Amino acid sequence: MKDARTGDLVYRDVVMPGIYEYRTTAQRTGEYLGHSPYEYGPVSEYKKVSAPEWCSVTMYRWNPVAKMRAEFPVKVKFKEIAAHQT
């Protein structure tokens, strides 16, 4: 990432939520209606770990204003949430 003040390239820690964080946050709203089945991408190796390349799911939440179910699709890529080693 480029520092806006200095123009230098720097590393920054960024919190990347996983699938369970999205589900936990949805539950806390009190309007969580469940989720679709999880779908997984092909398994590959990254940093000596074999894992699906991605996981996707759709969270369902009640929209009280529109009086209908709202859908929130989520796709998390393993490489984006795996810890970086320096």
C-alpha positions in Angstrom: 0.0 0.0 0.0 1.3 3.5 -0.8 1.5 5.9 2.1 -0.5 9.0 1.1 1.8 11.4 3.0 5.2 10.1 2.0 4.5 8.2 -1.2 6.5 5.2 0.2 5.2 1.6 -0.1 4.4 0.3 3.3 2.8 -2.8 4.8 -0.5 -2.3 6.7 -2.4 -4.8 8.8 -6.0 -5.0 7.6 -8.7 -7.0 9.3 -10.4 -9.3 6.8 -13.5 -11.0 8.1 -14.1 -14.6 7.4 -17.4 -16.3 6.7 -18.2 -16.9 10.4 -17.7 -13.2 11.2 -20.3 -12.3 8.6 -22.7 -14.8 10.1 -22.1 -13.6 13.6 -22.6 -10.0 12.6 -25.9 -10.9 10.8 -27.1 -12.7 13.9 -26.4 -9.7 16.1 -28.9 -7.6 14.1 -31.8 -9.6 15.4 -33.0 -9.9 11.8 -30.9 -12.8 10.7 -32.9 -15.4 8.7 -30.2 -18.0 8.0 -27.9 -18.6 5.1 -27.6 -20.6 1.9 -25.4 -23.8 1.8 -21.7 -23.0 1.7 -19.9 -23.5 -1.6 -16.2 -24.1 -1.8 -13.8 -23.6 -4.6 -11.1 -26.0 -5.7 -8.5 -27.0 -3.2 -5.0 -25.7 -3.7 -1.9 -25.2 -1.6 -0.9 -21.8 -0.3 1.9 -21.3 2.3 2.1 -25.0 2.8 -1.6 -25.3 3.6 -4.1 -27.2 1.5 -7.4 -25.3 1.5 -10.3 -24.3 -0.8 -9.4 -21.2 -2.8 -12.6 -19.6 -1.8 -15.9 -20.0 0.1 -19.2 -18.3 -0.8 -22.5 -18.1 1.0 -25.5 -15.8 0.9 -26.7 -14.4 4.3 -30.4 -13.7 4.6 -31.8 -10.8 6.7 -35.3 -9.5 7.3 -35.7 -5.9 6.0 -38.5 -4.5 8.2 -38.9 -1.4 6.0 -39.4 -3.3 2.7 -41.1 -6.2 4.6 -39.1 -8.7 2.7 -36.0 -10.9 2.9 -32.8 -9.2 1.8 -29.9 -11.3 0.5 -26.2 -10.5 1.1 -23.9 -12.7 -1.0 -20.3 -13.1 0.5 -17.3 -14.6 -1.2 -14.1 -15.0 0.9 -10.8 -15.9 -0.8 -8.4 -17.9 1.4 -5.3 -16.0 0.1 -6.9 -12.7 1.3 -7.6 -13.9 4.9 -4.4 -16.0 5.4 -1.8 -14.4 7.6 1.1 -12.9 5.8 4.6 -13.8 7.0 7.2 -11.2 6.9 
